[in-house]
Amino acid sequence: MDEQIVPIFRVSSAASAVKWYERLGFRQEWEHRFEPHLPAFVCVSRGKVRLFLSEHTGDAQRDALVYFWVADVHAVAKEFQTQVRETPWAQEIELRDPDGNRLGIGTAKS
């Protein structure tokens, strides 16, 4: 198994969060609940990138920031109707998911 870091984002509704992350090309891998009425803990992935989305209040704070390198930031910007900005290291955008978690998304400059 390859080693990796998997960020955890706090979400109020895992089902709604999964739908939003699907717009970024993520898919749900699995969901766990200790009991049917208890909060959900979900894994979404896009290629080798994984995120955990947790409804559990103690797992994470909102307003976290995670940066993703992608092949084509312009395609993501188009999907979310936002402008790409130039930086010395990348063309990039910043998005906020429905719960206020921040995603920096960039395509590195050659």
All heavy atoms as an XYZ file, in Angstrom:
900
protein
N       0.839     -1.185      0.000
C       0.000      0.000      0.000
C       0.882      1.246      0.000
O       1.842      1.332      0.760
C      -0.897      0.006      1.227
C      -1.782      1.203      1.314
S      -2.858      1.063      2.748
C      -3.040      2.770      3.137
N       0.548      2.193     -0.839
C       1.252      3.476     -0.852
C       0.866      4.279      0.375
O      -0.286      4.263      0.806
C       0.881      4.290     -2.098
C       1.404      3.665     -3.364
O       2.404      2.929     -3.300
O       0.816      3.909     -4.436
N       1.828      4.996      0.937
C       1.519      5.889      2.046
C       0.844      7.135      1.513
O       1.120      7.571      0.392
C       2.800      6.258      2.784
C       3.436      5.078      3.472
C       4.708      5.444      4.199
O       5.189      6.580      4.074
O       5.232      4.563      4.906
N      -0.050      7.689      2.310
C      -0.743      8.904      1.902
C      -1.305      9.609      3.125
O      -1.445      9.015      4.182
C      -1.853      8.597      0.900
C      -2.929      7.662      1.422
C      -4.009      7.380      0.415
O      -4.812      8.251      0.107
N      -4.019      6.169     -0.106
N      -1.607     10.873      2.938
C      -2.300     11.660      3.954
C      -3.714     11.878      3.444
O      -3.918     12.215      2.274
C      -1.601     13.008      4.180
C      -0.229     12.784      4.798
C      -2.458     13.927      5.046
C       0.600     14.042      4.928
N      -4.704     11.694      4.319
C      -6.093     11.894      3.926
C      -6.694     12.975      4.823
O      -6.937     12.747      6.007
C      -6.920     10.591      4.038
C      -8.349     10.823      3.591
C      -6.268      9.466      3.248
N      -6.914     14.175      4.276
C      -7.538     15.236      5.073
C      -8.978     14.866      5.459
O      -9.667     14.154      4.728
C      -7.554     16.438      4.124
C      -6.564     16.112      3.059
C      -6.564     14.622      2.935
N      -9.397     15.364      6.601
C     -10.776     15.182      7.064
C     -11.449     16.543      7.067
O     -10.954     17.486      7.695
C     -10.838     14.576      8.476
C     -10.138     13.205      8.503
C     -12.291     14.459      8.945
C     -10.007     12.620      9.896
N     -12.567     16.640      6.377
C     -13.376     17.852      6.383
C     -14.638     17.603      7.197
O     -15.292     16.565      7.058
C     -13.805     18.249      4.962
C     -12.764     18.970      4.162
C     -12.794     18.911      2.783
C     -11.782     19.740      4.754
C     -11.859     19.592      2.017
C     -10.839     20.422      3.997
C     -10.886     20.348      2.621
N     -14.986     18.548      8.032
C     -16.246     18.509      8.790
C     -17.356     18.961      7.868
O     -17.250     20.007      7.210
C     -16.130     19.439     10.002
C     -17.404     19.680     10.748
C     -17.740     18.538     11.701
N     -18.811     18.943     12.575
C     -20.100     18.764     12.295
N     -20.469     18.182     11.190
N     -21.018     19.179     13.152
N     -18.424     18.170      7.794
C     -19.571     18.511      6.955
C     -20.858     18.338      7.762
O     -20.916     17.531      8.678
C     -19.627     17.637      5.673
C     -18.399     17.886      4.792
C     -19.757     16.160      5.979
N     -21.863     19.116      7.426
C     -23.137     18.992      8.131
C     -23.995     17.882      7.544
O     -24.754     17.244      8.254
C     -23.890     20.323      8.118
O     -24.052     20.776      6.796
N     -23.858     17.636      6.251
C     -24.598     16.563      5.584
C     -23.648     15.850      4.625
O     -23.255     16.414      3.599
C     -25.795     17.119      4.800
O     -26.309     16.131      3.909
N     -23.294     14.622      4.952
C     -22.380     13.865      4.094
C     -22.975     13.663      2.707
O     -22.277     13.781      1.706
C     -22.038     12.521      4.738
N     -24.267     13.395      2.634
C     -24.909     13.173      1.334
C     -24.808     14.414      0.453
O     -24.464     14.324     -0.734
C     -26.366     12.764      1.524
N     -25.071     15.588      1.016
C     -24.955     16.836      0.248
C     -23.511     17.108     -0.137
O     -23.231     17.541     -1.256
C     -25.492     18.022      1.055
O     -26.865     17.871      1.273
N     -22.582     16.856      0.782
C     -21.164     17.079      0.501
C     -20.687     16.164     -0.623
O     -19.952     16.604     -1.512
C     -20.331     16.862      1.760
N     -21.101     14.907     -0.609
C     -20.705     13.974     -1.667
C     -21.165     14.499     -3.020
O     -20.410     14.500     -3.996
C     -21.243     12.553     -1.402
C     -21.110     11.676     -2.642
C     -20.517     11.925     -0.217
N     -22.400     14.987     -3.102
C     -22.903     15.531     -4.372
C     -22.059     16.714     -4.837
O     -21.764     16.860     -6.022
C     -24.371     15.938     -4.242
C     -25.300     14.764     -4.170
C     -26.739     15.186     -4.052
C     -27.606     13.950     -3.900
N     -29.000     14.265     -3.696
N     -21.655     17.584     -3.918
C     -20.830     18.730     -4.291
C     -19.458     18.265     -4.771
O     -18.961     18.738     -5.785
C     -20.689     19.686     -3.102
C     -20.060     20.996     -3.464
C     -20.690     22.098     -3.940
C     -18.664     21.328     -3.403
N     -19.774     23.105     -4.176
C     -18.530     22.655     -3.857
C     -17.529     20.633     -3.002
C     -17.302     23.302     -3.920
C     -16.301     21.278     -3.071
C     -16.200     22.596     -3.520
N     -18.841     17.326     -4.060
C     -17.516     16.839     -4.448
C     -17.548     16.039     -5.750
O     -16.546     15.966     -6.462
C     -16.859     16.057     -3.302
C     -16.280     16.990     -2.272
C     -17.020     17.402     -1.168
C     -15.002     17.518     -2.435
C     -16.500     18.293     -0.249
C     -14.474     18.411     -1.524
C     -15.223     18.793     -0.434
O     -14.703     19.700      0.462
N     -18.691     15.473     -6.091
C     -18.822     14.800     -7.386
C     -18.614     15.784     -8.534
O     -18.097     15.413     -9.584
C     -20.180     14.112     -7.509
C     -20.261     12.830     -6.685
C     -21.646     12.205     -6.657
O     -22.643     12.888     -7.023
O     -21.735     11.036     -6.250
N     -18.979     17.038     -8.335
C     -18.738     18.063     -9.361
C     -17.252     18.277     -9.600
O     -16.847     18.743    -10.659
C     -19.392     19.388     -8.965
C     -20.905     19.336     -8.971
C     -21.512     20.646     -8.534
N     -21.160     21.741     -9.421
C     -21.235     23.027     -9.083
N     -21.639     23.369     -7.866
N     -20.907     23.962     -9.951
N     -16.412     17.939     -8.619
C     -14.959     18.034     -8.759
C     -14.352     16.729     -9.287
O     -13.139     16.600     -9.361
C     -14.307     18.346     -7.409
C     -14.367     19.787     -6.948
C     -13.893     19.899     -5.503
C     -13.522     20.667     -7.850
N     -15.193     15.761     -9.611
C     -14.700     14.490    -10.130
C     -14.456     13.429     -9.076
O     -13.907     12.367     -9.372
N     -14.853     13.691     -7.818
C     -14.729     12.684     -6.767
C     -15.895     11.704     -6.850
O     -16.953     12.032     -7.380
C     -14.740     13.348     -5.380
C     -13.454     14.032     -5.020
C     -13.190     15.320     -5.450
C     -12.500     13.381     -4.242
C     -12.008     15.961     -5.123
C     -11.317     14.018     -3.906
C     -11.066     15.304     -4.345
N     -15.672     10.505     -6.310
C     -16.753      9.531     -6.182
C     -16.710      8.952     -4.770
O     -15.642      8.872     -4.156
C     -16.637      8.426     -7.218
C     -15.421      7.567     -7.074
C     -15.399      6.388     -8.055
N     -14.220      5.589     -7.840
C     -14.056      4.722     -6.839
N     -15.011      4.551     -5.954
N     -12.942      4.037     -6.709
N     -17.861      8.569     -4.279
C     -17.913      7.994     -2.940
C     -17.381      6.567     -2.973
O     -17.815      5.760     -3.775
C     -19.345      7.999     -2.402
C     -19.440      7.452     -0.991
C     -20.826      7.565     -0.410
O     -21.574      8.481     -0.719
N     -21.178      6.638      0.450
N     -16.416      6.279     -2.088
C     -15.886      4.925     -1.969
C     -16.647      4.118     -0.934
O     -16.962      2.963     -1.155
C     -14.405      4.948     -1.574
C     -13.479      5.328     -2.680
C     -12.015      5.116     -2.289
O     -11.702      4.719     -1.139
O     -11.164      5.358     -3.158
N     -16.914      4.721      0.219
C     -17.630      4.022      1.276
C     -18.202      5.016      2.280
O     -17.834      6.183      2.287
C     -16.751      2.990      1.987
C     -15.408      3.483      2.451
C     -14.212      3.315      1.806
C     -15.105      4.226      3.647
N     -13.197      3.907      2.522
C     -13.715      4.463      3.666
C     -15.866      4.705      4.711
C     -13.076      5.151      4.690
C     -15.238      5.398      5.726
C     -13.852      5.609      5.711
N     -19.112      4.516      3.094
C     -19.719      5.296      4.185
C     -19.779      4.406      5.411
O     -20.078      3.213      5.311
C     -21.128      5.735      3.804
C     -21.865      6.469      4.914
C     -23.274      6.887      4.535
O     -23.475      7.348      3.399
O     -24.170      6.745      5.386
N     -19.520      5.001      6.582
C     -19.616      4.268      7.841
C     -20.479      5.051      8.825
O     -20.361      6.262      8.937
C     -18.234      4.050      8.467
C     -18.320      3.479      9.853
N     -18.635      2.159     10.085
C     -18.176      4.054     11.058
C     -18.670      1.950     11.390
N     -18.400      3.087     12.001
N     -21.333      4.321      9.528
C     -22.114      4.842     10.664
C     -22.089      3.759     11.740
O     -22.266      2.586     11.432
C     -23.564      5.113     10.275
C     -23.757      6.243      9.288
C     -25.250      6.325      8.891
N     -25.436      7.245      7.793
C     -25.818      8.515      7.924
N     -26.074      9.001      9.115
N     -25.961      9.278      6.867
N     -21.892      4.158     12.987
C     -21.916      3.175     14.068
C     -23.312      2.586     14.242
O     -23.452      1.425     14.585
C     -21.410      3.794     15.380
C     -19.915      4.008     15.374
C     -19.386      5.268     15.178
C     -19.052      2.940     15.546
C     -18.013      5.464     15.170
C     -17.672      3.116     15.535
C     -17.153      4.401     15.346
N     -24.316      3.385     14.001
C     -25.724      2.962     14.015
C     -26.428      3.776     12.929
O     -25.972      4.890     12.596
C     -26.381      3.251     15.373
C     -25.811      2.470     16.543
C     -26.190      1.000     16.528
O     -27.225      0.643     15.909
O     -25.442      0.199     17.131
N     -27.537      3.287     12.383
C     -28.201      3.993     11.271
C     -28.551      5.454     11.559
O     -28.514      6.283     10.664
C     -29.467      3.168     11.036
C     -29.115      1.804     11.516
C     -28.179      2.025     12.691
N     -28.836      5.823     12.794
C     -29.253      7.182     13.130
C     -28.080      8.086     13.536
O     -28.278      9.273     13.782
C     -30.290      7.137     14.261
C     -29.740      6.602     15.548
N     -29.537      5.256     15.748
C     -29.315      7.223     16.664
C     -29.033      5.080     16.951
N     -28.887      6.257     17.528
N     -26.870      7.549     13.593
C     -25.703      8.321     14.027
C     -25.005      8.995     12.848
O     -25.263      8.670     11.695
C     -24.734      7.413     14.784
C     -25.264      6.908     16.127
C     -24.266      5.960     16.772
C     -25.598      8.057     17.067
N     -24.099      9.963     13.119
C     -23.426     10.706     12.047
C     -22.640      9.801     11.096
O     -22.133      8.745     11.479
C     -22.477     11.635     12.803
C     -23.050     11.757     14.169
C     -23.702     10.434     14.441
N     -22.536     10.267      9.855
C     -21.822      9.527      8.809
C     -20.364      9.948      8.729
O     -20.002     11.087      9.035
C     -22.492      9.765      7.460
N     -19.540      9.013      8.304
C     -18.126      9.237      7.991
C     -17.921      8.615      6.617
O     -18.130      7.417      6.428
C     -17.237      8.562      9.038
C     -15.796      8.964      8.953
C     -15.333     10.061      9.653
C     -14.897      8.245      8.171
C     -13.988     10.438      9.591
C     -13.562      8.610      8.102
C     -13.110      9.711      8.813
N     -17.555      9.447      5.630
C     -17.542      9.032      4.229
C     -16.164      9.254      3.621
O     -15.489     10.241      3.942
C     -18.597      9.847      3.423
C     -18.549      9.527      1.947
C     -19.992      9.598      3.981
N     -15.774      8.359      2.732
C     -14.550      8.536      1.954
C     -14.928      8.813      0.508
O     -15.726      8.070     -0.087
C     -13.685      7.278      2.024
S     -12.173      7.399      1.043
N     -14.380      9.901     -0.044
C     -14.527     10.194     -1.472
C     -13.132     10.199     -2.096
O     -12.150     10.510     -1.425
C     -15.254     11.535     -1.744
C     -16.700     11.472     -1.268
C     -14.532     12.712     -1.114
N     -13.066      9.832     -3.377
C     -11.759      9.785     -4.036
C     -11.850     10.302     -5.462
O     -12.912     10.275     -6.097
C     -11.210      8.359     -4.036
O     -12.032      7.517     -4.816
N     -10.706     10.764     -5.927
C     -10.514     11.200     -7.311
C      -9.111     10.734     -7.677
O      -8.125     11.305     -7.215
C     -10.632     12.716     -7.412
C     -10.298     13.256     -8.795
C     -10.321     14.765     -8.811
N      -9.655     15.247    -10.005
C      -9.919     16.384    -10.605
N     -10.819     17.197    -10.092
N      -9.267     16.735    -11.681
N      -9.011      9.672     -8.457
C      -7.702      9.089     -8.731
C      -7.088      8.618     -7.427
O      -7.711      7.890     -6.665
N      -5.864      9.069     -7.150
C      -5.180      8.678     -5.912
C      -5.477      9.620     -4.746
O      -4.988      9.412     -3.635
C      -3.669      8.627     -6.150
C      -3.260      7.530     -7.097
C      -1.759      7.482     -7.239
C      -1.350      6.350     -8.149
N       0.109      6.227     -8.232
N      -6.274     10.651     -4.971
C      -6.596     11.630     -3.930
C      -7.836     11.170     -3.165
O      -8.844     10.793     -3.770
C      -6.859     13.023     -4.552
C      -7.303     14.013     -3.492
C      -5.620     13.514     -5.282
N      -7.742     11.197     -1.844
C      -8.877     10.823     -1.004
C      -9.157     11.926      0.013
O      -8.237     12.580      0.500
C      -8.581      9.535     -0.263
C      -8.671      8.337     -1.153
C      -8.504      7.034     -0.424
N      -8.753      5.935     -1.325
C      -8.001      5.631     -2.389
N      -6.958      6.365     -2.679
N      -8.299      4.615     -3.157
N     -10.428     12.087      0.326
C     -10.877     12.972      1.398
C     -11.841     12.193      2.276
O     -12.639     11.393      1.779
C     -11.638     14.178      0.837
C     -10.869     15.236      0.081
C     -11.845     16.236     -0.520
C      -9.896     15.935      1.015
N     -11.774     12.443      3.579
C     -12.784     11.933      4.490
C     -13.724     13.092      4.794
O     -13.278     14.206      5.090
C     -12.167     11.424      5.789
C     -11.356     10.162      5.654
C     -10.373      9.876      6.572
C     -11.578      9.244      4.629
C      -9.617      8.715      6.488
C     -10.834      8.080      4.519
C      -9.847      7.819      5.462
N     -15.017     12.831      4.728
C     -16.054     13.816      5.041
C     -16.786     13.309      6.275
O     -17.363     12.223      6.257
C     -17.025     13.966      3.861
C     -16.377     14.257      2.503
C     -17.427     14.234      1.400
C     -15.637     15.581      2.533
N     -16.749     14.085      7.349
C     -17.282     13.608      8.618
C     -18.377     14.520      9.162
O     -18.201     15.731      9.247
C     -16.161     13.517      9.650
O     -16.681     13.075     10.893
N     -19.467     13.897      9.559
C     -20.534     14.619     10.260
C     -20.268     14.669     11.767
O     -20.980     15.343     12.492
C     -21.883     13.930     10.010
C     -22.362     13.998      8.587
C     -23.673     13.245      8.351
O     -24.154     12.532      9.257
O     -24.202     13.365      7.245
N     -19.252     13.977     12.246
C     -18.917     13.945     13.675
C     -18.314     15.288     14.090
O     -17.316     15.735     13.526
C     -17.918     12.817     13.973
C     -18.462     11.459     13.722
N     -19.062     10.701     14.702
C     -18.527     10.726     12.582
C     -19.459      9.554     14.191
N     -19.142      9.542     12.900
N     -18.873     15.926     15.087
C     -18.462     17.275     15.469
C     -17.025     17.356     15.971
O     -16.380     18.385     15.838
C     -19.396     17.856     16.548
O     -19.409     16.973     17.676
C     -20.797     18.029     16.006
N     -16.484     16.297     16.540
C     -15.134     16.349     17.083
C     -14.026     16.008     16.106
O     -12.855     16.077     16.462
N     -14.357     15.653     14.877
C     -13.336     15.194     13.936
C     -12.529     16.315     13.295
O     -11.357     16.125     12.990
C     -13.952     14.341     12.829
C     -14.255     12.933     13.307
O     -13.789     12.560     14.395
O     -14.956     12.209     12.588
N     -13.125     17.444     13.042
C     -12.420     18.519     12.343
C     -13.174     19.825     12.541
O     -14.355     19.833     12.884
C     -12.303     18.202     10.855
N     -12.471     20.922     12.293
C     -13.075     22.251     12.323
C     -13.385     22.690     10.897
O     -12.656     22.348      9.970
C     -12.114     23.258     12.952
C     -11.771     22.949     14.380
C     -12.968     23.062     15.301
O     -13.752     23.998     15.199
N     -13.135     22.099     16.174
N     -14.430     23.462     10.718
C     -14.715     24.024      9.408
C     -13.685     25.089      9.058
O     -12.946     25.552      9.916
C     -16.121     24.604      9.383
C     -17.162     23.501      9.431
C     -18.547     24.054      9.146
N     -19.514     22.989      9.031
C     -20.260     22.541     10.025
N     -20.170     23.087     11.217
N     -21.121     21.556      9.832
N     -13.625     25.465      7.802
C     -12.720     26.486      7.279
C     -11.293     25.966      7.117
O     -10.345     26.723      7.089
C     -12.732     27.761      8.132
C     -12.137     28.947      7.386
O     -12.358     29.055      6.169
O     -11.428     29.749      8.009
N     -11.143     24.656      6.989
C      -9.816     24.086      6.698
C      -9.441     24.441      5.263
O     -10.297     24.809      4.449
C      -9.862     22.575      6.864
N      -8.156     24.333      4.936
C      -7.684     24.595      3.578
C      -6.827     23.430      3.118
O      -5.886     23.041      3.800
C      -6.858     25.889      3.527
C      -6.144     26.182      2.205
C      -7.134     26.343      1.052
C      -5.279     27.421      2.342
N      -7.185     22.869      1.958
C      -6.415     21.807      1.328
C      -6.126     22.245     -0.096
O      -6.979     22.837     -0.762
C      -7.208     20.477      1.327
C      -6.488     19.411      0.523
C      -7.442     19.999      2.743
N      -4.906     21.968     -0.562
C      -4.513     22.359     -1.917
C      -4.408     21.118     -2.788
O      -3.797     20.124     -2.402
C      -3.160     23.083     -1.895
C      -2.909     23.882     -3.154
C      -3.261     25.214     -3.233
C      -2.337     23.287     -4.272
C      -3.042     25.952     -4.385
C      -2.107     24.010     -5.436
C      -2.471     25.341     -5.483
O      -2.260     26.067     -6.629
N      -5.033     21.186     -3.988
C      -4.993     20.090     -4.954
C      -4.285     20.534     -6.221
O      -4.598     21.598     -6.763
C      -6.416     19.665     -5.367
C      -7.206     19.011     -4.290
C      -8.195     19.707     -3.636
C      -6.965     17.692     -3.942
C      -8.939     19.107     -2.642
C      -7.706     17.092     -2.949
C      -8.693     17.793     -2.294
N      -3.365     19.720     -6.706
C      -2.790     19.929     -8.024
C      -3.630     19.118     -9.008
O      -3.894     17.943     -8.781
C      -1.342     19.429     -8.074
C      -0.392     20.250     -7.263
C       0.206     19.882     -6.094
C       0.079     21.572     -7.549
N       1.009     20.894     -5.630
C       0.957     21.948     -6.526
C      -0.162     22.479     -8.580
C       1.597     23.179     -6.483
C       0.484     23.706     -8.545
C       1.347     24.044     -7.515
N      -4.069     19.752    -10.081
C      -4.847     19.074    -11.118
C      -4.229     19.354    -12.480
O      -3.474     20.312    -12.644
C      -6.336     19.523    -11.110
C      -7.007     19.159     -9.798
C      -6.469     21.012    -11.388
N      -4.577     18.520    -13.453
C      -4.037     18.677    -14.801
C      -4.597     19.904    -15.504
O      -3.908     20.546    -16.294
C      -4.314     17.423    -15.624
N      -5.872     20.250    -15.223
C      -6.525     21.351    -15.944
C      -7.426     22.154    -15.015
O      -8.614     21.860    -14.878
C      -7.327     20.799    -17.126
C      -7.956     21.891    -17.982
O      -7.688     23.092    -17.752
O      -8.726     21.539    -18.891
N      -6.858     23.168    -14.388
C      -7.636     24.009    -13.480
C      -8.743     24.760    -14.220
O      -9.778     25.084    -13.640
C      -6.727     24.978    -12.688
C      -6.179     26.071    -13.571
C      -7.464     25.564    -11.495
N      -8.554     25.012    -15.510
C      -9.572     25.739    -16.282
C     -10.881     24.948    -16.371
O     -11.965     25.541    -16.324
C      -9.042     26.098    -17.670
C      -7.948     27.115    -17.617
N      -8.198     28.462    -17.520
C      -6.605     26.979    -17.603
C      -7.042     29.124    -17.472
N      -6.063     28.240    -17.519
N     -10.795     23.630    -16.468
C     -12.009     22.807    -16.512
C     -12.767     22.898    -15.193
O     -13.996     22.987    -15.174
C     -11.649     21.356    -16.835
N     -12.035     22.895    -14.094
C     -12.671     23.019    -12.778
C     -13.284     24.408    -12.635
O     -14.420     24.555    -12.160
C     -11.667     22.731    -11.646
C     -12.328     22.916    -10.282
C     -11.079     21.335    -11.787
N     -12.547     25.427    -13.040
C     -13.053     26.803    -12.958
C     -14.336     26.960    -13.769
O     -15.279     27.633    -13.333
C     -11.992     27.781    -13.440
N     -14.387     26.334    -14.928
C     -15.584     26.412    -15.772
C     -16.776     25.757    -15.072
O     -17.872     26.305    -15.052
C     -15.321     25.740    -17.118
C     -16.477     25.826    -18.073
C     -16.129     25.203    -19.413
C     -17.329     25.266    -20.346
N     -17.051     24.604    -21.630
N     -16.565     24.586    -14.486
C     -17.644     23.872    -13.781
C     -18.208     24.718    -12.649
O     -19.404     24.726    -12.392
C     -17.134     22.537    -13.240
C     -18.079     21.828    -12.290
C     -19.378     21.354    -12.930
O     -19.417     21.134    -14.162
O     -20.374     21.215    -12.197
N     -17.353     25.480    -11.965
C     -17.784     26.272    -10.815
C     -17.935     27.754    -11.138
O     -18.135     28.567    -10.243
C     -16.825     26.058     -9.640
C     -16.987     24.711     -9.003
C     -16.290     23.610     -9.487
C     -17.866     24.527     -7.957
C     -16.457     22.357     -8.928
C     -18.047     23.283     -7.387
C     -17.336     22.186     -7.878
N     -17.835     28.088    -12.410
C     -18.032     29.454    -12.894
C     -17.225     30.469    -12.088
O     -17.764     31.424    -11.524
C     -19.522     29.804    -12.899
C     -20.321     28.884    -13.791
C     -21.804     29.179    -13.751
O     -22.273     30.057    -13.026
N     -22.562     28.452    -14.537
N     -15.915     30.249    -12.041
C     -15.014     31.152    -11.348
C     -13.810     31.449    -12.233
O     -13.560     30.731    -13.195
C     -14.575     30.563     -9.976
O     -13.902     31.574     -9.242
C     -13.719     29.340    -10.129
N     -13.099     32.503    -11.910
C     -11.960     32.943    -12.707
C     -10.658     32.331    -12.193
O     -10.436     32.258    -10.984
C     -11.846     34.473    -12.668
C     -13.014     35.191    -13.310
C     -13.092     34.906    -14.802
O     -12.092     34.978    -15.507
N     -14.280     34.572    -15.273
N      -9.801     31.934    -13.120
C      -8.465     31.443    -12.788
C      -7.556     32.636    -12.569
O      -7.624     33.617    -13.308
C      -7.925     30.561    -13.942
C      -6.483     30.150    -13.679
C      -8.821     29.342    -14.146
N      -6.722     32.579    -11.535
C      -5.754     33.656    -11.295
C      -4.344     33.111    -11.500
O      -4.070     31.937    -11.271
C      -5.939     34.262     -9.922
C      -5.528     33.409     -8.770
C      -5.684     34.145     -7.428
N      -5.293     33.305     -6.344
C      -6.113     32.509     -5.667
N      -7.386     32.474     -5.956
N      -5.660     31.754     -4.690
N      -3.475     34.017    -11.909
C      -2.069     33.685    -12.144
C      -1.266     33.924    -10.871
O      -1.411     34.959    -10.232
C      -1.501     34.565    -13.260
C      -2.135     34.350    -14.608
C      -1.729     33.044    -15.259
O      -0.602     32.552    -15.015
O      -2.557     32.501    -16.017
N      -0.446     32.969    -10.510
C       0.515     33.138     -9.426
C       1.887     32.754     -9.985
O       1.965     32.182    -11.074
C       0.172     32.232     -8.218
O       0.363     30.864     -8.602
C      -1.254     32.455     -7.738
N       2.959     33.031     -9.277
C       4.278     32.648     -9.796
C       4.442     31.131     -9.972
O       5.244     30.686    -10.769
C       5.246     33.162     -8.729
C       4.499     34.280     -8.061
C       3.057     33.865     -8.077
N       3.676     30.309     -9.235
C       3.845     28.857     -9.255
C       2.756     28.110    -10.016
O       2.944     26.952    -10.368
C       3.917     28.310     -7.826
C       2.731     28.723     -7.017
C       1.534     28.076     -6.911
C       2.606     29.898     -6.224
N       0.671     28.769     -6.102
C       1.317     29.907     -5.654
C       3.462     30.958     -5.913
C       0.861     30.910     -4.821
C       3.000     31.954     -5.072
C       1.719     31.924     -4.534
N       1.606     28.757    -10.269
C       0.486     28.022    -10.866
C      -0.588     28.963    -11.389
O      -0.608     30.152    -11.074
C      -0.135     27.095     -9.826
N      -1.476     28.389    -12.157
C      -2.768     28.998    -12.421
C      -3.691     28.329    -11.415
O      -3.683     27.089    -11.285
C      -3.225     28.713    -13.846
C      -2.341     29.365    -14.886
C      -2.815     29.029    -16.289
O      -3.133     27.897    -16.596
N      -2.858     30.043    -17.130
N      -4.499     29.126    -10.684
C      -5.248     28.507     -9.597
C      -6.567     29.204     -9.307
O      -6.812     30.332     -9.746
C      -4.406     28.429     -8.328
C      -3.979     29.762     -7.767
C      -3.074     29.625     -6.546
O      -2.457     28.569     -6.338
O      -3.003     30.601     -5.796
N      -7.383     28.483     -8.551
C      -8.655     29.001     -8.044
C      -8.778     28.577     -6.583
O      -8.032     27.715     -6.115
C      -9.872     28.458     -8.836
C      -9.973     26.932     -8.732
C      -9.809     28.911    -10.286
C     -11.228     26.336     -9.353
N      -9.701     29.199     -5.870
C     -10.053     28.731     -4.543
C     -11.554     28.569     -4.489
O     -12.306     29.451     -4.921
C      -9.602     29.704     -3.445
C      -9.905     29.133     -2.054
C      -9.312     29.937     -0.906
O      -8.087     30.124     -0.895
O     -10.106     30.368     -0.044
N     -11.996     27.420     -4.001
C     -13.416     27.130     -3.839
C     -13.705     26.899     -2.367
O     -12.822     26.554     -1.592
C     -13.795     25.857     -4.620
C     -13.569     25.855     -6.118
C     -13.909     24.477     -6.691
C     -14.388     26.931     -6.797
N     -14.971     27.084     -2.005
C     -15.457     26.713     -0.667
C     -16.586     25.710     -0.855
O     -17.497     25.947     -1.649
C     -15.984     27.930      0.092
C     -14.880     28.798      0.630
C     -15.457     29.865      1.568
N     -14.389     30.691      2.093
C     -13.821     30.502      3.273
N     -14.230     29.532      4.054
N     -12.848     31.290      3.683
N     -16.505     24.608     -0.123
C     -17.596     23.644     -0.198
C     -18.801     24.184      0.580
O     -18.705     25.252      1.208
C     -17.131     22.250      0.239
C     -16.960     22.063      1.743
O     -17.347     22.945      2.537
O     -16.432     21.009      2.130
N     -19.935     23.505      0.554
C     -21.129     24.031      1.237
C     -20.960     24.258      2.738
O     -21.715     25.004      3.342
C     -22.194     22.963      0.965
C     -21.755     22.316     -0.308
C     -20.251     22.320     -0.242
N     -19.940     23.630      3.350
C     -19.703     23.794      4.779
C     -18.584     24.774      5.095
O     -18.168     24.906      6.242
C     -19.410     22.432      5.409
C     -20.642     21.548      5.374
O     -21.575     21.812      6.164
O     -20.691     20.622      4.550
N     -18.067     25.464      4.085
C     -17.050     26.488      4.299
C     -15.618     25.995      4.247
O     -14.691     26.777      4.470
N     -15.391     24.709      3.972
C     -14.038     24.206      3.816
C     -13.458     24.744      2.518
O     -14.144     24.820      1.503
C     -14.034     22.673      3.813
C     -14.554     22.121      5.118
O     -13.993     22.382      6.169
N     -15.648     21.380      5.048
N     -12.185     25.142      2.553
C     -11.551     25.776      1.410
C     -10.688     24.798      0.623
O      -9.971     24.000      1.220
C     -10.703     26.962      1.863
C     -11.536     28.038      2.542
C     -10.708     29.188      3.039
N      -9.750     28.734      4.037
C      -8.556     29.277      4.212
N      -8.139     30.267      3.453
N      -7.754     28.829      5.151
N     -10.779     24.893     -0.696
C      -9.973     24.065     -1.580
C      -9.214     24.964     -2.533
O      -9.822     25.675     -3.347
C     -10.863     23.108     -2.379
C     -11.577     22.042     -1.564
C     -12.954     22.538     -1.182
C     -11.653     20.775     -2.322
N      -7.900     24.982     -2.410
C      -7.063     25.631     -3.408
C      -6.825     24.607     -4.493
O      -6.481     23.460     -4.210
N      -7.025     24.989     -5.736
C      -6.890     24.061     -6.861
C      -6.024     24.723     -7.905
O      -6.320     25.852     -8.337
C      -8.266     23.692     -7.431
C      -9.128     23.070     -6.328
C      -8.118     22.742     -8.619
C     -10.575     22.862     -6.701
N      -4.945     24.053     -8.299
C      -4.029     24.696     -9.230
C      -3.439     23.744    -10.244
O      -3.371     22.530    -10.024
N      -3.019     24.329    -11.356
C      -2.230     23.632    -12.366
C      -0.861     24.295    -12.373
O      -0.768     25.519    -12.597
C      -2.896     23.730    -13.755
O      -4.185     23.114    -13.689
C      -2.049     23.064    -14.822
N       0.168     23.507    -12.100
C       1.522     24.043    -12.001
C       1.996     24.610    -13.323
O       1.651     24.111    -14.395
C       2.479     22.940    -11.543
N       2.791     25.672    -13.224
C       3.417     26.232    -14.426
C       4.620     25.381    -14.804
O       5.304     24.855    -13.928
C       3.845     27.677    -14.168
C       2.656     28.588    -14.010
C       3.093     30.025    -13.902
C       1.874     30.934    -13.863
N       2.242     32.334    -13.698
N       4.869     25.268    -16.078
C       5.994     24.431    -16.553
C       7.320     25.035    -16.174
O       7.556     26.183    -16.201
C       5.924     24.274    -18.056
O       4.712     23.673    -18.400
